[in-house]
């Protein structure tokens, strides 16, 4: 990928990419905040701003394989999807049962969680086991 011609835009892209990496890291511990989309956005920002940051992100043992899988095949590893759905369901379930007193908010959270789980499950996976 070719870096942007403007130094100002490259600087803004590095800032935006770094913010996305931070949000992705936070998302590893807060299941309601998705990790993968932020990392893909960070990779896109870095690709147009800094070859060094882009290659460092791809070389990461934690984040690199998911980004490369998306870049090459437009898919998410099956195990990653299932783990994300399970953690999100657990966190939302605990929140709904123990921390949210209003029924309408509980229902809204449950609907949000279900729609996110369906969306995530429908993302393509090359390594999905066939029945």
N, C-alpha and C positions, 0 to 999 in steps of 0.2 A: 504494500500500500504506500501511496505517496503522501508525505507530510503536507499539511496545509501551507500555503505560501506565506501567510501572515504570521509573524511572530506573536502578535497579540492573540490571535485565534488559537495558535498552538498552546500558548500559556493558559488560556481559558479551558481548552480541552484537557490539559494535564490536571488542572484543578477539578474539573468535572469528573474526570476519570478517577482521581484520587478519592473524591467524595463517594463515588460509586463503590470503590473498593472498601472504604470504611463501612458503608451501609451493608455491603455484602458480608463483611466480617461480623457486624452486629446481627445480621440475619442468621448467621450460624447458631446463635444462642437465643434468638427470639423467633420462633417458628412462624409467627404471623408476618414477619418481614422476609420476603424471599431473597435468597442468596444468588441463585443463578442469573436471574435477569439483570441484577446490578453488576455482576461480573462480566456478563456479555456486553453491557453498555460501557463498562470501564475499558474493556478490550477494544471496542469500537472507537472510543475517545483516544486512547493511547495509540492506536494504529495510525490516526491522522495527526498526532501531535509529537510522539516520541518513540522512536524505534527501541530505545533502551528500556523504557517502561513497558512497552508492549511485549518485548521478548522476556522481560523479567516476570511478567504476569503469566505468560505461556509456560515458562520454565518452572513455575510453582508446582510442587508435588500435590498440593491441595486443590488449586484452582485450574491449573493448566489442562488436565485431561478433559474436564467438562467443557472448557472453552474450545479446545481443539475438536472435540466430538461435535459440538454445535457448528463450528466453522466448516468442518469437512463434510458432515453428513446431515446437518440440520436436525439433530436428534439429541436426546438427553439419556444418559445411562439409566436403565430400568431400575437398578438398585437405588440410585439417587432419587428417582421419582417416588418409589415406595417409601424410602426413609423420610423424605420431606412430607409426604401425605400422612404418615404415621405420627411424626412429631407434631405436625400442625393439628391433627385430630386430637392428640393427647392434650396439647396446650389449650386448645379451644374448649375441649370437654371439661377440663379442670376449671377454666375461667367461667364457663357457663354454670357449672354446678356450685362452685364455692364463692365466686366473687361478683357475679352479676345478679342483683336481686330482681330486676324488672323483667317480667315475662317477655315483653315485646323486644327488649334488647337481646335476651337469650335466643329468641327465635331468629332475630336478625343475624346474630353471630353464627348460629347454626346454618342458616341459609348461605351466608358468606363462606363459611368453611366448606360446605358441600359444593358450592359452585367452584371454589378454588381447587378442591380435590378433583373434581371432574375435569376442569381445564388442565390441570397438571397431568392427570392420567392420560389424557388424550394427546399429549405431546408425543411425537414419534420416538421410538426406542429401537435401535438396531439389534440390541442384545436381549430383547424380550423373549422369554421362553414360549415356545409354541405348544398349544394343548395337544 
